[in-house]
């Protein structure tokens, strides 16, 4: 549900293609992470598996943190 809310938010943001890729890759990674409280899941999240194109793992993490601050 949370990622669905973020997806709706991303539809209104420029660079949606990049954000769509980011969210899809995060969803793939989340499927392999046990469900835990948000902060614990985020701490265990493997951003190296999320990175794509010229975006580093740190870039992806920063994008997500920026998005999540505006959604939550």
mmCIF file of the N, C-alpha and C atoms, coordinates in Angstrom:
data_MODEL
# 
_entry.id   MODEL 
# 
loop_
_atom_site.group_PDB 
_atom_site.id 
_atom_site.type_symbol 
_atom_site.label_atom_id 
_atom_site.label_alt_id 
_atom_site.label_comp_id 
_atom_site.label_asym_id 
_atom_site.label_entity_id 
_atom_site.label_seq_id 
_atom_site.pdbx_PDB_ins_code 
_atom_site.Cartn_x 
_atom_site.Cartn_y 
_atom_site.Cartn_z 
_atom_site.occupancy 
_atom_site.B_iso_or_equiv 
_atom_site.pdbx_formal_charge 
_atom_site.auth_seq_id 
_atom_site.auth_comp_id 
_atom_site.auth_asym_id 
_atom_site.auth_atom_id 
_atom_site.pdbx_PDB_model_num 
ATOM 1   N N  . UNK A 1 1  ? 0.825  -1.192  0.000   1.00 0.00 ? 1  UNK A N  1 
ATOM 2   C CA . UNK A 1 1  ? 0.000  0.000   0.000   1.00 0.00 ? 1  UNK A CA 1 
ATOM 3   C C  . UNK A 1 1  ? 0.871  1.257   0.000   1.00 0.00 ? 1  UNK A C  1 
ATOM 4   N N  . UNK A 1 2  ? 1.935  1.225   0.790   1.00 0.00 ? 2  UNK A N  1 
ATOM 5   C CA . UNK A 1 2  ? 2.806  2.398   0.876   1.00 0.00 ? 2  UNK A CA 1 
ATOM 6   C C  . UNK A 1 2  ? 3.403  2.727   -0.489  1.00 0.00 ? 2  UNK A C  1 
ATOM 7   N N  . UNK A 1 3  ? 3.917  1.695   -1.198  1.00 0.00 ? 3  UNK A N  1 
ATOM 8   C CA . UNK A 1 3  ? 4.496  1.948   -2.513  1.00 0.00 ? 3  UNK A CA 1 
ATOM 9   C C  . UNK A 1 3  ? 3.440  2.436   -3.492  1.00 0.00 ? 3  UNK A C  1 
ATOM 10  N N  . UNK A 1 4  ? 2.202  2.010   -3.336  1.00 0.00 ? 4  UNK A N  1 
ATOM 11  C CA . UNK A 1 4  ? 1.125  2.498   -4.195  1.00 0.00 ? 4  UNK A CA 1 
ATOM 12  C C  . UNK A 1 4  ? 0.926  3.985   -3.984  1.00 0.00 ? 4  UNK A C  1 
ATOM 13  N N  . UNK A 1 5  ? 0.968  4.449   -2.736  1.00 0.00 ? 5  UNK A N  1 
ATOM 14  C CA . UNK A 1 5  ? 0.844  5.882   -2.453  1.00 0.00 ? 5  UNK A CA 1 
ATOM 15  C C  . UNK A 1 5  ? 1.995  6.648   -3.078  1.00 0.00 ? 5  UNK A C  1 
ATOM 16  N N  . UNK A 1 6  ? 3.182  6.091   -2.986  1.00 0.00 ? 6  UNK A N  1 
ATOM 17  C CA . UNK A 1 6  ? 4.354  6.748   -3.570  1.00 0.00 ? 6  UNK A CA 1 
ATOM 18  C C  . UNK A 1 6  ? 4.210  6.796   -5.079  1.00 0.00 ? 6  UNK A C  1 
ATOM 19  N N  . UNK A 1 7  ? 3.715  5.729   -5.693  1.00 0.00 ? 7  UNK A N  1 
ATOM 20  C CA . UNK A 1 7  ? 3.524  5.706   -7.137  1.00 0.00 ? 7  UNK A CA 1 
ATOM 21  C C  . UNK A 1 7  ? 2.560  6.794   -7.575  1.00 0.00 ? 7  UNK A C  1 
ATOM 22  N N  . UNK A 1 8  ? 1.489  6.974   -6.827  1.00 0.00 ? 8  UNK A N  1 
ATOM 23  C CA . UNK A 1 8  ? 0.543  8.039   -7.151  1.00 0.00 ? 8  UNK A CA 1 
ATOM 24  C C  . UNK A 1 8  ? 1.218  9.394   -7.071  1.00 0.00 ? 8  UNK A C  1 
ATOM 25  N N  . UNK A 1 9  ? 2.047  9.591   -6.060  1.00 0.00 ? 9  UNK A N  1 
ATOM 26  C CA . UNK A 1 9  ? 2.781  10.843  -5.915  1.00 0.00 ? 9  UNK A CA 1 
ATOM 27  C C  . UNK A 1 9  ? 3.727  11.045  -7.101  1.00 0.00 ? 9  UNK A C  1 
ATOM 28  N N  . UNK A 1 10 ? 4.395  9.991   -7.512  1.00 0.00 ? 10 UNK A N  1 
ATOM 29  C CA . UNK A 1 10 ? 5.381  10.087  -8.582  1.00 0.00 ? 10 UNK A CA 1 
ATOM 30  C C  . UNK A 1 10 ? 4.758  10.465  -9.903  1.00 0.00 ? 10 UNK A C  1 
ATOM 31  N N  . UNK A 1 11 ? 3.492  10.119  -10.106 1.00 0.00 ? 11 UNK A N  1 
ATOM 32  C CA . UNK A 1 11 ? 2.825  10.491  -11.351 1.00 0.00 ? 11 UNK A CA 1 
ATOM 33  C C  . UNK A 1 11 ? 2.757  11.998  -11.519 1.00 0.00 ? 11 UNK A C  1 
ATOM 34  N N  . UNK A 1 12 ? 2.872  12.729  -10.419 1.00 0.00 ? 12 UNK A N  1 
ATOM 35  C CA . UNK A 1 12 ? 2.767  14.187  -10.465 1.00 0.00 ? 12 UNK A CA 1 
ATOM 36  C C  . UNK A 1 12 ? 4.122  14.870  -10.490 1.00 0.00 ? 12 UNK A C  1 
ATOM 37  N N  . UNK A 1 13 ? 5.197  14.118  -10.454 1.00 0.00 ? 13 UNK A N  1 
ATOM 38  C CA . UNK A 1 13 ? 6.539  14.668  -10.352 1.00 0.00 ? 13 UNK A CA 1 
ATOM 39  C C  . UNK A 1 13 ? 7.254  14.557  -11.697 1.00 0.00 ? 13 UNK A C  1 
ATOM 40  N N  . UNK A 1 14 ? 8.058  15.569  -12.021 1.00 0.00 ? 14 UNK A N  1 
ATOM 41  C CA . UNK A 1 14 ? 8.832  15.480  -13.262 1.00 0.00 ? 14 UNK A CA 1 
ATOM 42  C C  . UNK A 1 14 ? 9.850  14.354  -13.130 1.00 0.00 ? 14 UNK A C  1 
ATOM 43  N N  . UNK A 1 15 ? 10.262 13.803  -14.237 1.00 0.00 ? 15 UNK A N  1 
ATOM 44  C CA . UNK A 1 15 ? 11.212 12.697  -14.207 1.00 0.00 ? 15 UNK A CA 1 
ATOM 45  C C  . UNK A 1 15 ? 10.557 11.399  -13.786 1.00 0.00 ? 15 UNK A C  1 
ATOM 46  N N  . UNK A 1 16 ? 9.278  11.254  -14.096 1.00 0.00 ? 16 UNK A N  1 
ATOM 47  C CA . UNK A 1 16 ? 8.520  10.080  -13.670 1.00 0.00 ? 16 UNK A CA 1 
ATOM 48  C C  . UNK A 1 16 ? 9.181  8.786   -14.117 1.00 0.00 ? 16 UNK A C  1 
ATOM 49  N N  . UNK A 1 17 ? 9.792  8.776   -15.296 1.00 0.00 ? 17 UNK A N  1 
ATOM 50  C CA . UNK A 1 17 ? 10.426 7.544   -15.763 1.00 0.00 ? 17 UNK A CA 1 
ATOM 51  C C  . UNK A 1 17 ? 11.486 7.073   -14.775 1.00 0.00 ? 17 UNK A C  1 
ATOM 52  N N  . UNK A 1 18 ? 12.316 7.976   -14.325 1.00 0.00 ? 18 UNK A N  1 
ATOM 53  C CA . UNK A 1 18 ? 13.355 7.632   -13.357 1.00 0.00 ? 18 UNK A CA 1 
ATOM 54  C C  . UNK A 1 18 ? 12.713 7.155   -12.053 1.00 0.00 ? 18 UNK A C  1 
ATOM 55  N N  . UNK A 1 19 ? 11.695 7.853   -11.606 1.00 0.00 ? 19 UNK A N  1 
ATOM 56  C CA . UNK A 1 19 ? 11.042 7.469   -10.362 1.00 0.00 ? 19 UNK A CA 1 
ATOM 57  C C  . UNK A 1 19 ? 10.322 6.140   -10.504 1.00 0.00 ? 19 UNK A C  1 
ATOM 58  N N  . UNK A 1 20 ? 9.735  5.878   -11.649 1.00 0.00 ? 20 UNK A N  1 
ATOM 59  C CA . UNK A 1 20 ? 9.074  4.590   -11.880 1.00 0.00 ? 20 UNK A CA 1 
ATOM 60  C C  . UNK A 1 20 ? 10.078 3.447   -11.816 1.00 0.00 ? 20 UNK A C  1 
ATOM 61  N N  . UNK A 1 21 ? 11.223 3.655   -12.457 1.00 0.00 ? 21 UNK A N  1 
ATOM 62  C CA . UNK A 1 21 ? 12.272 2.631   -12.413 1.00 0.00 ? 21 UNK A CA 1 
ATOM 63  C C  . UNK A 1 21 ? 12.727 2.424   -10.974 1.00 0.00 ? 21 UNK A C  1 
ATOM 64  N N  . UNK A 1 22 ? 12.963 3.514   -10.260 1.00 0.00 ? 22 UNK A N  1 
ATOM 65  C CA . UNK A 1 22 ? 13.385 3.418   -8.868  1.00 0.00 ? 22 UNK A CA 1 
ATOM 66  C C  . UNK A 1 22 ? 12.368 2.625   -8.053  1.00 0.00 ? 22 UNK A C  1 
ATOM 67  N N  . UNK A 1 23 ? 11.092 2.962   -8.165  1.00 0.00 ? 23 UNK A N  1 
ATOM 68  C CA . UNK A 1 23 ? 10.057 2.272   -7.389  1.00 0.00 ? 23 UNK A CA 1 
ATOM 69  C C  . UNK A 1 23 ? 9.937  0.801   -7.776  1.00 0.00 ? 23 UNK A C  1 
ATOM 70  N N  . UNK A 1 24 ? 10.034 0.508   -9.055  1.00 0.00 ? 24 UNK A N  1 
ATOM 71  C CA . UNK A 1 24 ? 9.965  -0.891  -9.486  1.00 0.00 ? 24 UNK A CA 1 
ATOM 72  C C  . UNK A 1 24 ? 11.133 -1.699  -8.932  1.00 0.00 ? 24 UNK A C  1 
ATOM 73  N N  . UNK A 1 25 ? 12.321 -1.120  -8.975  1.00 0.00 ? 25 UNK A N  1 
ATOM 74  C CA . UNK A 1 25 ? 13.492 -1.831  -8.454  1.00 0.00 ? 25 UNK A CA 1 
ATOM 75  C C  . UNK A 1 25 ? 13.411 -1.982  -6.939  1.00 0.00 ? 25 UNK A C  1 
ATOM 76  N N  . UNK A 1 26 ? 12.874 -0.974  -6.261  1.00 0.00 ? 26 UNK A N  1 
ATOM 77  C CA . UNK A 1 26 ? 12.686 -1.077  -4.810  1.00 0.00 ? 26 UNK A CA 1 
ATOM 78  C C  . UNK A 1 26 ? 11.668 -2.164  -4.486  1.00 0.00 ? 26 UNK A C  1 
ATOM 79  N N  . UNK A 1 27 ? 10.585 -2.232  -5.262  1.00 0.00 ? 27 UNK A N  1 
ATOM 80  C CA . UNK A 1 27 ? 9.563  -3.255  -5.026  1.00 0.00 ? 27 UNK A CA 1 
ATOM 81  C C  . UNK A 1 27 ? 10.156 -4.651  -5.195  1.00 0.00 ? 27 UNK A C  1 
ATOM 82  N N  . UNK A 1 28 ? 11.013 -4.822  -6.199  1.00 0.00 ? 28 UNK A N  1 
ATOM 83  C CA . UNK A 1 28 ? 11.677 -6.109  -6.396  1.00 0.00 ? 28 UNK A CA 1 
ATOM 84  C C  . UNK A 1 28 ? 12.531 -6.461  -5.183  1.00 0.00 ? 28 UNK A C  1 
ATOM 85  N N  . UNK A 1 29 ? 13.281 -5.496  -4.688  1.00 0.00 ? 29 UNK A N  1 
ATOM 86  C CA . UNK A 1 29 ? 14.149 -5.732  -3.526  1.00 0.00 ? 29 UNK A CA 1 
ATOM 87  C C  . UNK A 1 29 ? 13.307 -5.990  -2.280  1.00 0.00 ? 29 UNK A C  1 
ATOM 88  N N  . UNK A 1 30 ? 12.200 -5.273  -2.124  1.00 0.00 ? 30 UNK A N  1 
ATOM 89  C CA . UNK A 1 30 ? 11.342 -5.463  -0.951  1.00 0.00 ? 30 UNK A CA 1 
ATOM 90  C C  . UNK A 1 30 ? 10.758 -6.864  -0.886  1.00 0.00 ? 30 UNK A C  1 
ATOM 91  N N  . UNK A 1 31 ? 10.575 -7.489  -2.033  1.00 0.00 ? 31 UNK A N  1 
ATOM 92  C CA . UNK A 1 31 ? 10.011 -8.836  -2.039  1.00 0.00 ? 31 UNK A CA 1 
ATOM 93  C C  . UNK A 1 31 ? 10.948 -9.840  -1.378  1.00 0.00 ? 31 UNK A C  1 
ATOM 94  N N  . UNK A 1 32 ? 12.233 -9.501  -1.263  1.00 0.00 ? 32 UNK A N  1 
ATOM 95  C CA . UNK A 1 32 ? 13.197 -10.406 -0.631  1.00 0.00 ? 32 UNK A CA 1 
ATOM 96  C C  . UNK A 1 32 ? 13.545 -10.006 0.803   1.00 0.00 ? 32 UNK A C  1 
ATOM 97  N N  . UNK A 1 33 ? 12.941 -8.922  1.289   1.00 0.00 ? 33 UNK A N  1 
ATOM 98  C CA . UNK A 1 33 ? 13.219 -8.432  2.647   1.00 0.00 ? 33 UNK A CA 1 
ATOM 99  C C  . UNK A 1 33 ? 12.034 -8.786  3.537   1.00 0.00 ? 33 UNK A C  1 
ATOM 100 N N  . UNK A 1 34 ? 12.289 -9.393  4.715   1.00 0.00 ? 34 UNK A N  1 
ATOM 101 C CA . UNK A 1 34 ? 11.174 -9.711  5.610   1.00 0.00 ? 34 UNK A CA 1 
ATOM 102 C C  . UNK A 1 34 ? 10.434 -8.443  6.047   1.00 0.00 ? 34 UNK A C  1 
ATOM 103 N N  . UNK A 1 35 ? 9.117  -8.556  6.214   1.00 0.00 ? 35 UNK A N  1 
ATOM 104 C CA . UNK A 1 35 ? 8.333  -7.407  6.656   1.00 0.00 ? 35 UNK A CA 1 
ATOM 105 C C  . UNK A 1 35 ? 8.654  -7.081  8.107   1.00 0.00 ? 35 UNK A C  1 
ATOM 106 N N  . UNK A 1 36 ? 9.125  -5.876  8.308   1.00 0.00 ? 36 UNK A N  1 
ATOM 107 C CA . UNK A 1 36 ? 9.488  -5.382  9.623   1.00 0.00 ? 36 UNK A CA 1 
ATOM 108 C C  . UNK A 1 36 ? 9.087  -3.915  9.680   1.00 0.00 ? 36 UNK A C  1 
ATOM 109 N N  . UNK A 1 37 ? 9.239  -3.292  10.834  1.00 0.00 ? 37 UNK A N  1 
ATOM 110 C CA . UNK A 1 37 ? 8.972  -1.853  10.879  1.00 0.00 ? 37 UNK A CA 1 
ATOM 111 C C  . UNK A 1 37 ? 9.828  -1.114  9.842   1.00 0.00 ? 37 UNK A C  1 
ATOM 112 N N  . UNK A 1 38 ? 9.298  0.010   9.365   1.00 0.00 ? 38 UNK A N  1 
ATOM 113 C CA . UNK A 1 38 ? 9.931  0.773   8.287   1.00 0.00 ? 38 UNK A CA 1 
ATOM 114 C C  . UNK A 1 38 ? 11.410 1.031   8.529   1.00 0.00 ? 38 UNK A C  1 
ATOM 115 N N  . UNK A 1 39 ? 11.764 1.527   9.710   1.00 0.00 ? 39 UNK A N  1 
ATOM 116 C CA . UNK A 1 39 ? 13.167 1.892   9.964   1.00 0.00 ? 39 UNK A CA 1 
ATOM 117 C C  . UNK A 1 39 ? 14.088 0.682   9.900   1.00 0.00 ? 39 UNK A C  1 
ATOM 118 N N  . UNK A 1 40 ? 13.614 -0.486  10.353  1.00 0.00 ? 40 UNK A N  1 
ATOM 119 C CA . UNK A 1 40 ? 14.435 -1.694  10.291  1.00 0.00 ? 40 UNK A CA 1 
ATOM 120 C C  . UNK A 1 40 ? 14.582 -2.183  8.855   1.00 0.00 ? 40 UNK A C  1 
ATOM 121 N N  . UNK A 1 41 ? 13.487 -2.106  8.094   1.00 0.00 ? 41 UNK A N  1 
ATOM 122 C CA . UNK A 1 41 ? 13.538 -2.508  6.686   1.00 0.00 ? 41 UNK A CA 1 
ATOM 123 C C  . UNK A 1 41 ? 14.497 -1.606  5.926   1.00 0.00 ? 41 UNK A C  1 
ATOM 124 N N  . UNK A 1 42 ? 14.396 -0.314  6.144   1.00 0.00 ? 42 UNK A N  1 
ATOM 125 C CA . UNK A 1 42 ? 15.270 0.638   5.461   1.00 0.00 ? 42 UNK A CA 1 
ATOM 126 C C  . UNK A 1 42 ? 16.737 0.385   5.811   1.00 0.00 ? 42 UNK A C  1 
ATOM 127 N N  . UNK A 1 43 ? 17.011 0.032   7.048   1.00 0.00 ? 43 UNK A N  1 
ATOM 128 C CA . UNK A 1 43 ? 18.388 -0.228  7.478   1.00 0.00 ? 43 UNK A CA 1 
ATOM 129 C C  . UNK A 1 43 ? 18.959 -1.463  6.778   1.00 0.00 ? 43 UNK A C  1 
ATOM 130 N N  . UNK A 1 44 ? 18.123 -2.443  6.461   1.00 0.00 ? 44 UNK A N  1 
ATOM 131 C CA . UNK A 1 44 ? 18.578 -3.684  5.828   1.00 0.00 ? 44 UNK A CA 1 
ATOM 132 C C  . UNK A 1 44 ? 18.494 -3.652  4.308   1.00 0.00 ? 44 UNK A C  1 
ATOM 133 N N  . UNK A 1 45 ? 17.927 -2.584  3.778   1.00 0.00 ? 45 UNK A N  1 
ATOM 134 C CA . UNK A 1 45 ? 17.701 -2.487  2.342   1.00 0.00 ? 45 UNK A CA 1 
ATOM 135 C C  . UNK A 1 45 ? 19.019 -2.473  1.588   1.00 0.00 ? 45 UNK A C  1 
ATOM 136 N N  . UNK A 1 46 ? 19.148 -3.270  0.544   1.00 0.00 ? 46 UNK A N  1 
ATOM 137 C CA . UNK A 1 46 ? 20.382 -3.341  -0.241  1.00 0.00 ? 46 UNK A CA 1 
ATOM 138 C C  . UNK A 1 46 ? 20.269 -2.426  -1.459  1.00 0.00 ? 46 UNK A C  1 
ATOM 139 N N  . UNK A 1 47 ? 20.717 -1.194  -1.295  1.00 0.00 ? 47 UNK A N  1 
ATOM 140 C CA . UNK A 1 47 ? 20.603 -0.190  -2.345  1.00 0.00 ? 47 UNK A CA 1 
ATOM 141 C C  . UNK A 1 47 ? 21.439 -0.537  -3.565  1.00 0.00 ? 47 UNK A C  1 
ATOM 142 N N  . UNK A 1 48 ? 22.487 -1.332  -3.400  1.00 0.00 ? 48 UNK A N  1 
ATOM 143 C CA . UNK A 1 48 ? 23.306 -1.752  -4.547  1.00 0.00 ? 48 UNK A CA 1 
ATOM 144 C C  . UNK A 1 48 ? 22.471 -2.551  -5.538  1.00 0.00 ? 48 UNK A C  1 
ATOM 145 N N  . UNK A 1 49 ? 21.466 -3.269  -5.043  1.00 0.00 ? 49 UNK A N  1 
ATOM 146 C CA . UNK A 1 49 ? 20.597 -4.047  -5.924  1.00 0.00 ? 49 UNK A CA 1 
ATOM 147 C C  . UNK A 1 49 ? 19.550 -3.174  -6.601  1.00 0.00 ? 49 UNK A C  1 
ATOM 148 N N  . UNK A 1 50 ? 19.353 -1.980  -6.088  1.00 0.00 ? 50 UNK A N  1 
ATOM 149 C CA . UNK A 1 50 ? 18.354 -1.054  -6.624  1.00 0.00 ? 50 UNK A CA 1 
ATOM 150 C C  . UNK A 1 50 ? 18.956 -0.147  -7.689  1.00 0.00 ? 50 UNK A C  1 
ATOM 151 N N  . UNK A 1 51 ? 20.231 0.157   -7.575  1.00 0.00 ? 51 UNK A N  1 
ATOM 152 C CA . UNK A 1 51 ? 20.878 1.119   -8.481  1.00 0.00 ? 51 UNK A CA 1 
ATOM 153 C C  . UNK A 1 51 ? 20.653 0.744   -9.935  1.00 0.00 ? 51 UNK A C  1 
ATOM 154 N N  . UNK A 1 52 ? 20.621 1.764   -10.795 1.00 0.00 ? 52 UNK A N  1 
ATOM 155 C CA . UNK A 1 52 ? 20.388 1.553   -12.221 1.00 0.00 ? 52 UNK A CA 1 
ATOM 156 C C  . UNK A 1 52 ? 20.966 2.722   -13.001 1.00 0.00 ? 52 UNK A C  1 
ATOM 157 N N  . UNK A 1 53 ? 21.185 2.463   -14.288 1.00 0.00 ? 53 UNK A N  1 
ATOM 158 C CA . UNK A 1 53 ? 21.733 3.474   -15.214 1.00 0.00 ? 53 UNK A CA 1 
ATOM 159 C C  . UNK A 1 53 ? 22.918 4.179   -14.553 1.00 0.00 ? 53 UNK A C  1 
ATOM 160 N N  . UNK A 1 54 ? 22.914 5.497   -14.571 1.00 0.00 ? 54 UNK A N  1 
ATOM 161 C CA . UNK A 1 54 ? 24.036 6.238   -13.989 1.00 0.00 ? 54 UNK A CA 1 
ATOM 162 C C  . UNK A 1 54 ? 23.792 6.599   -12.524 1.00 0.00 ? 54 UNK A C  1 
ATOM 163 N N  . UNK A 1 55 ? 22.710 6.085   -11.937 1.00 0.00 ? 55 UNK A N  1 
ATOM 164 C CA . UNK A 1 55 ? 22.381 6.388   -10.541 1.00 0.00 ? 55 UNK A CA 1 
ATOM 165 C C  . UNK A 1 55 ? 23.054 5.386   -9.610  1.00 0.00 ? 55 UNK A C  1 
ATOM 166 N N  . UNK A 1 56 ? 23.839 5.895   -8.683  1.00 0.00 ? 56 UNK A N  1 
ATOM 167 C CA . UNK A 1 56 ? 24.515 5.037   -7.717  1.00 0.00 ? 56 UNK A CA 1 
ATOM 168 C C  . UNK A 1 56 ? 23.530 4.570   -6.656  1.00 0.00 ? 56 UNK A C  1 
ATOM 169 N N  . UNK A 1 57 ? 23.974 3.655   -5.839  1.00 0.00 ? 57 UNK A N  1 
ATOM 170 C CA . UNK A 1 57 ? 23.147 3.191   -4.720  1.00 0.00 ? 57 UNK A CA 1 
ATOM 171 C C  . UNK A 1 57 ? 22.799 4.368   -3.814  1.00 0.00 ? 57 UNK A C  1 
ATOM 172 N N  . UNK A 1 58 ? 23.757 5.234   -3.581  1.00 0.00 ? 58 UNK A N  1 
ATOM 173 C CA . UNK A 1 58 ? 23.527 6.406   -2.732  1.00 0.00 ? 58 UNK A CA 1 
ATOM 174 C C  . UNK A 1 58 ? 22.539 7.376   -3.381  1.00 0.00 ? 58 UNK A C  1 
ATOM 175 N N  . UNK A 1 59 ? 22.622 7.560   -4.698  1.00 0.00 ? 59 UNK A N  1 
ATOM 176 C CA . UNK A 1 59 ? 21.659 8.414   -5.409  1.00 0.00 ? 59 UNK A CA 1 
ATOM 177 C C  . UNK A 1 59 ? 20.235 7.884   -5.225  1.00 0.00 ? 59 UNK A C  1 
ATOM 178 N N  . UNK A 1 60 ? 20.077 6.582   -5.384  1.00 0.00 ? 60 UNK A N  1 
ATOM 179 C CA . UNK A 1 60 ? 18.755 5.957   -5.239  1.00 0.00 ? 60 UNK A CA 1 
ATOM 180 C C  . UNK A 1 60 ? 18.227 6.133   -3.822  1.00 0.00 ? 60 UNK A C  1 
ATOM 181 N N  . UNK A 1 61 ? 19.094 5.933   -2.861  1.00 0.00 ? 61 UNK A N  1 
ATOM 182 C CA . UNK A 1 61 ? 18.680 6.098   -1.467  1.00 0.00 ? 61 UNK A CA 1 
ATOM 183 C C  . UNK A 1 61 ? 18.259 7.548   -1.211  1.00 0.00 ? 61 UNK A C  1 
ATOM 184 N N  . UNK A 1 62 ? 19.030 8.514   -1.721  1.00 0.00 ? 62 UNK A N  1 
ATOM 185 C CA . UNK A 1 62 ? 18.680 9.921   -1.546  1.00 0.00 ? 62 UNK A CA 1 
ATOM 186 C C  . UNK A 1 62 ? 17.349 10.266  -2.198  1.00 0.00 ? 62 UNK A C  1 
ATOM 187 N N  . UNK A 1 63 ? 17.131 9.731   -3.417  1.00 0.00 ? 63 UNK A N  1 
ATOM 188 C CA . UNK A 1 63 ? 15.857 9.983   -4.100  1.00 0.00 ? 63 UNK A CA 1 
ATOM 189 C C  . UNK A 1 63 ? 14.705 9.448   -3.262  1.00 0.00 ? 63 UNK A C  1 
ATOM 190 N N  . UNK A 1 64 ? 14.866 8.223   -2.735  1.00 0.00 ? 64 UNK A N  1 
ATOM 191 C CA . UNK A 1 64 ? 13.803 7.631   -1.929  1.00 0.00 ? 64 UNK A CA 1 
ATOM 192 C C  . UNK A 1 64 ? 13.546 8.449   -0.666  1.00 0.00 ? 64 UNK A C  1 
ATOM 193 N N  . UNK A 1 65 ? 14.584 8.871   0.001   1.00 0.00 ? 65 UNK A N  1 
ATOM 194 C CA . UNK A 1 65 ? 14.405 9.658   1.230   1.00 0.00 ? 65 UNK A CA 1 
ATOM 195 C C  . UNK A 1 65 ? 13.699 10.977  0.927   1.00 0.00 ? 65 UNK A C  1 
ATOM 196 N N  . UNK A 1 66 ? 14.039 11.593  -0.194  1.00 0.00 ? 66 UNK A N  1 
ATOM 197 C CA . UNK A 1 66 ? 13.385 12.832  -0.589  1.00 0.00 ? 66 UNK A CA 1 
ATOM 198 C C  . UNK A 1 66 ? 11.898 12.593  -0.862  1.00 0.00 ? 66 UNK A C  1 
ATOM 199 N N  . UNK A 1 67 ? 11.585 11.524  -1.577  1.00 0.00 ? 67 UNK A N  1 
ATOM 200 C CA . UNK A 1 67 ? 10.189 11.182  -1.881  1.00 0.00 ? 67 UNK A CA 1 
ATOM 201 C C  . UNK A 1 67 ? 9.430  10.847  -0.603  1.00 0.00 ? 67 UNK A C  1 
ATOM 202 N N  . UNK A 1 68 ? 10.016 10.006  0.225   1.00 0.00 ? 68 UNK A N  1 
ATOM 203 C CA . UNK A 1 68 ? 9.295  9.538   1.418   1.00 0.00 ? 68 UNK A CA 1 
ATOM 204 C C  . UNK A 1 68 ? 9.019  10.677  2.401   1.00 0.00 ? 68 UNK A C  1 
ATOM 205 N N  . UNK A 1 69 ? 9.868  11.667  2.449   1.00 0.00 ? 69 UNK A N  1 
ATOM 206 C CA . UNK A 1 69 ? 9.607  12.817  3.338   1.00 0.00 ? 69 UNK A CA 1 
ATOM 207 C C  . UNK A 1 69 ? 8.390  13.597  2.867   1.00 0.00 ? 69 UNK A C  1 
ATOM 208 N N  . UNK A 1 70 ? 8.145  13.626  1.564   1.00 0.00 ? 70 UNK A N  1 
ATOM 209 C CA . UNK A 1 70 ? 7.017  14.371  1.033   1.00 0.00 ? 70 UNK A CA 1 
ATOM 210 C C  . UNK A 1 70 ? 5.721  13.568  1.067   1.00 0.00 ? 70 UNK A C  1 
ATOM 211 N N  . UNK A 1 71 ? 5.822  12.242  1.074   1.00 0.00 ? 71 UNK A N  1 
ATOM 212 C CA . UNK A 1 71 ? 4.648  11.373  1.050   1.00 0.00 ? 71 UNK A CA 1 
ATOM 213 C C  . UNK A 1 71 ? 4.142  11.102  2.463   1.00 0.00 ? 71 UNK A C  1 
ATOM 214 N N  . UNK A 1 72 ? 5.060  10.869  3.357   1.00 0.00 ? 72 UNK A N  1 
ATOM 215 C CA . UNK A 1 72 ? 4.673  10.454  4.724   1.00 0.00 ? 72 UNK A CA 1 
ATOM 216 C C  . UNK A 1 72 ? 4.290  11.642  5.586   1.00 0.00 ? 72 UNK A C  1 
# 
